[in-house]
């Protein structure tokens, strides 16, 4: 659905150019704005359209895509300004035009999940095809040369679109009503990014989407995120690569999402880390390294003697309290993205293994110092089995 939203935004720039081309005779007697507005879908709103043929520049002001019915915000996407320049491929508009240097400034993308689990992205995917575009003004003369074949030209025959777009000073708002009694929001602010969009030859299908950029979490300049994301929308199931770097983020806003798999309850804390999350046609392969610091936690009631992934909750708790400067916790996720498996990473595994070795050495040393005659052979065997398993 996100690719459809980006495509709708980008094609608005193209609409202006194609309107000039397709209705060039009518524009002689009217304005470009009238014709651009006439071919926009009902769910797209624009307050200002400035098209300068002399400067070869188009500016769309206060652009918005309406949210589908049943969600809290009126707009799915809001953009302060979409601007681009363009050039003609010949001496007249009949030769077609090329869009240059498109910039989207002040984008706000509102992503919302309702209490029943539905999202506005899913709803919009169903809603957009159901809403017809407005008809072009009636009574206009056909383009010069006036053949039906010429009228049936695809958009790509008339306008060339670049693959790279600049996004400035923008924001994404995630509003979630599923795990809470009242809606809960996490924001990604001050976004500066590039968006790459590869379309097929007719501009009717998205072949590849990519984005790389920076932003900050919940409006805090000291909590930053950098990303490089590539999506292949042509596969039956999700195929996507994500490389994400997070620095000094407050752990608490993410509690509803890690709480389901965590044996601990965190009262406070900060984290930084690298997250490599790849989806291959519905399967996930993820390697994650997280540095935790300044955290306070306790073991969930009933989890004190539980196993956790490849270790125990008690051993993991010892590792989490083994350093005052924070610890590195790494983990992997593999398998079907609907029911993935979780594994400790090499750093965490080695740390837990070292604690087991220390525990065995301590018990042996204590027994020797006390001259104990109690047979602890089985206990030692069990500990060594645990050690071998962790290796």
N, C-alpha and C positions, 0 to 999 in steps of 0.2 A: 504494500500500500504506500509506503514512503516513496518508492520510486515513482508511483503515479502522481503523488503530490509534487515532487520535484519536476516531473515532466510537465505538469499543468502550469507551474510557475514559469518554467523556461519557455514553453510554447507561447506564452503571452507576448513575449518579445517578438516571436515569429508571427503571431497573429497580426501585429501592427504592420509588419512588412508585407505579409500576404494580403492584408486588406488594401494596402496602397496599390499592390499589383493587380488584384482581382477587380477592384472597383476604381481604377484610375480615372475612368471617364466621369464617374459620379463625383469623385473628389474635386474635380474641376469646379463643380457647382456647389459643393458642400464642404464638410470638414472631415478630416481623417478620424477624429474622435467619434463621430456619429457612427461610422461604419465599424470601427473596432468594437464599440459597445454592443452593436447589433449582433455580432457573432459570438459574444461571450456566453458561456453557460450560465444558468441562473444562480448556481452556487458560487460564482466568482464575482466579487465586487471590487470596483476601482473608483476612487474619488477623483483622481487627476490623471489625464493622459496628455503628455506633451510630445508631439512628433515634429521635429524640425527637419525638413528636407534640405535646407541650405547647410545646416550644420551636420547633417547625417546622424542625428541622435534621437533616441527614444527614451522617455522617462515615464514610468508608471508610478504614481504616488498613492499611498494608503491602499495597497492591494490586500485582498483577503479571500480565503476559501472558507465558506461557511461550514460549521460543524454539522454532522447529521443530527436528526432529532433525538432527544433523550439524553443529551450530555450537558454538562454544567456551563461550559463556556460557549459563547456565540460563534467563535471562530476556531477552526482547526489550524489554520496558518494565517498569520498577519505579517505584512512586510511594509516597512516605511517607504522603501523606494526600490524599484527595479530599474536599472539604467543600462543602456548599451549604445554603442555606435554601430553604424552599418555602412556598407558601401554597395554601389550598384556594379554589377558585373559587365555592364556595357554602357552605351550612351543613353539608354532609356530603361525604365522599370521593367520592360518586357524581357530584358536579359536576366532578370532575377536579382536578388540581393544577398549579401553575406552579413550575418550578425557578428559583431566584434566586441570583445572585452565586456561581457555581461557581468554586472555587479549587483548582488542582492544585499541591501543594507537594512539592519534592524529587523531581521526575521525573528518571529516568535512562533515556535511550533508547540502546540498544546496536545500532548498525548495523554489520554485519559482511559482508565480502566474502571468500569462500573462495579457495583457490589455483586452482580451476577457473573462477573468475569469477562464480560464483553468489552471490547475496546472501540474507541471512535475510529481507529484506523481500519479495523475490520468492517465496521458499519459503513464507513465512507467508501470502501471498496465495492460494496453492494449498492450504495446510494448513487455514486457518480455515473455509472452507465445508465441508470434509470432516469436521470435528469437530462432531457434533451437540450441541445444548444439552441439559442435564439436563431430565428431565421434572419438571413440578410435582408436589407431593405428591398422592398418590391419596386418594380418599375425601372430598375437600373439597366443601362445598356450593357450588352455583353462586351467582354474585353476585345480589344482590336484584333481583327482576324476572326472573331466570333464563332469558331467552330465548337461543337460539343466536345470533341476530343480535347481541345484546349481547356475547357471548363473542368474536365475530369482529371487534370494534372494533380499529382500528389503534392503535398506541402514541400517535400524535399526537392521537387522539380523547380520550385520557385525560390526557396530560401535555404541557405546553408547555415547550419547551426554549429557552433564550436563544441568541443567536448569538455572544456574546462570553464568553470564558473567560480567567481570569488564571492564569499559570504563574509560580511563584516558586522561586528558589534551585535551579535544575535543571541538568541536564548532558546533553550528547550525546557519545557515544563512538563514533568511527569506527575500526574495526579492519580492516586490510587485509592479506591474505595473498597477494594476486596478484603484486605486484612484488617481493616479498621472500622470502627463505628462511625467515624467522621472522615471525610477525605483527607489524604495525606499527600503532600507535594514535595518533590525533590527537583531542584532546578540546576541547569547547566547554563551559566551566564557568561557574558563577555566573550562569546565565541567568535574567533577569526579562523576561517577555514577555506579550503578549496573543495569544490565538488566536481567530480568527473562523471560524465554521463555519455555512454556510447549507445547510440540508437541504430536500428537497422536502416536500410537504404530508403525506406518510405516514412521514417519517423513515427511508426506506429507500434514499435516494440522496443523495450529496453533490453540491451544485451549485457550491459555491465554498469555498475554504479560504484564509485569510490569516493571516499572523503578522508581528508587529513586536516587536523587542526588542533587548536588549543582552546581551553575555557577554564572557568573556575566553578566550584561547587557551591550552590546555595548562596551566591553573592559574596563569598569570602575570597579575597584575592590571594590568601596564603594557602588555599586548598585548590590545587590545580590538576588538570587532566589534559593529557595529550593522546591523540589517537590516529590510527591509520586503518581504515576499514575498507574492504572490497567485497562487493556482493555480486553473485552471479544469479540473476533472476530467471534464468532459462531452465533450471533443473526442476524436477517435480517437487523436491523437498529442499529445505533451506541449505544453501551452499554459500559460505561466507567466511572470510578471514578477518580477525580482529586483533590488532596489536594496541594495547592500551597501557599508558603509564599514569599512575595516580600519585600525587605527592601531598603528604600531611593532611589527609582527609579525616574528618570526624567520623568515627565508626558508627555512631548512634543512628543517624538517618537511614542506615542500611540494615538495621536490626530486623525488620520484618522479613527480610529476604535471606539472611544467613541463619536466623533463629531456628528454622526448620531442621537444619542439619547440624547445628552446633550443640555440644553437650554443656556449654557454658552460657551464663547470662552475663553480659557485659554492662557495666554501669557507666563507663566512660572509656575513652581511648582514641588514639590516632593511628592511621596506617598509611603507608606508602607501598607501592609495589608495581610489578609488571604482570600483565595478564595477556596471555596468548590464547585466544579462543577461536578454534576453527570448527566450522560445521561443514560436513561433506555429505550432501544429499540426505540430511536428517540425522547423521551421526556426529557426535561431538568428540573432539580431541583438544584438551586444554591443559596448559602448563602455567602455573601461577606461583609467583613468589611475593610474599607479603611481609613487610617489616612492621611489627606492632610495637607501639611505645605508649607510655603514660596511660596504661590501661588498668582498669579495676574490674575483676570478674569473680564469679563464684560458680560452683558446679550446680547444675540443675538438680532439684530434688528428684531422687529415684535413679539418677545417672551415676551415682558414686562408684558402683562396682561394674559399670557397663563396659563393653568393648566399644572401641571407636576406630572405624576403618581397620588399620593394621596394628593397632595398639590398644591400650586401655585408657579410659578417661583419667584415671589417677596418674598414669605416667605422663599423659599429655599435660595435665595440670602442673605437674612438677616441672616440665619443660617450660611452660609459660611463666613460671615463677623462678626460673633459674638465673635470670639476669635483671638487674635494675635498669639497664640501658635499653631494654626491649629485646625481642627475639625475632628471628626470621622463621616464618611458617610457610612452607611450600607444599603444594598439593597438585594432583592431577585429576582430571575428569575424563572418562572415556565411555564410549558406548552410545546407545540410542539416546538422543537428547530428551526423550520423554521419560526414560528411566535410566539415568547414567550411573556409572560406578565411580567411587571416589577412592583415591590412593594418596598416601603420604609421598611427598617428594624426597629426593636424596638428602637434602639438608635436614629436614625434620626426622626422617628415618634414622640418619646417622646419630642425631642428638638423642633420640629415644634409645637407640641401641647402646650408646655410651653410658646412659643412665642405668641400663640393665647390667652392663659389665661392672659398673661401680657398685651396684647392689649385690651382685654375686661376690665380688672381692670383699666387700664390707662384711657380708655374712660369714665368709670363710675366715677372715681375719678375726672377727669377734669370737667365733667358735674356738679358734686356736688359742686366743688370749685367755679365754675362760676355761680352757681344758675340758670343754664339754664332751661328754661321752654319748650324748644323744645322737642317734642315727638320723642324720638329715640328708641322707643320700637321695631320697626321692624328691625332696624339696630342691636340691641342687640340680637334679636332672630336669625338673620342670622349668627351672630358671634358664638352663642352657637350651632347652627346647624353645623357650620364648625368644632367647637371643638369636638362635638359628633362624627362626621364623622371620624375625625383623630384618635379618640380613638378606 
